[in-house]
């Protein structure tokens, strides 16, 4: 939804709220829920890094 569309919905909600139609105003403000993209991060074992002079 673009910023212009969002502002238009807000202005319509304000108009209805001022007229006493609070439920209708809430309907305009309710956004459609979109499925979120889930990022899957594959965990790989990290190599153990040690300074060249460090000995175990």
C-alpha positions in Angstrom: 0.0 0.0 0.0 1.4 3.3 -1.0 1.6 6.3 1.3 -1.1 8.1 -0.6 -3.5 5.2 -0.2 -2.7 5.0 3.5 -3.4 8.7 4.0 -6.7 8.4 2.1 -7.8 5.6 4.4 -6.8 7.6 7.5 -8.7 10.7 6.2 -11.8 8.6 5.5 -11.6 7.1 9.0 -11.3 10.6 10.5 -14.4 11.7 8.6 -16.5 8.7 9.8 -15.2 9.1 13.4 -16.2 12.7 13.4 -19.7 11.7 12.2 -20.0 9.2 15.1 -19.5 6.1 13.0 -16.6 4.7 15.1 -16.9 1.1 14.0 -16.8 2.1 10.4 -13.7 4.3 11.1 -12.0 1.3 12.7 -12.7 -0.8 9.6 -10.9 1.7 7.4 -7.9 1.7 9.7 -7.7 -2.1 9.9 -4.9 -3.2 7.6 -4.9 -6.4 5.7 -2.5 -8.9 7.2 0.0 -10.2 4.7 2.0 -13.4 5.2 5.5 -12.5 6.4 8.5 -13.8 4.6 10.5 -15.9 6.9 14.2 -15.8 6.7 15.8 -19.2 7.3 19.4 -19.0 8.3 21.2 -22.2 7.9 23.6 -22.6 10.8 26.9 -24.0 9.8 29.6 -24.9 12.3 32.2 -22.2 12.4 35.8 -23.0 12.2 37.7 -22.4 15.4 40.1 -19.5 15.0 43.2 -19.2 17.1 46.2 -17.0 17.0 49.2 -18.7 15.4 51.2 -18.6 18.7 48.4 -20.0 20.9 48.9 -23.6 21.8 46.6 -25.9 23.7 
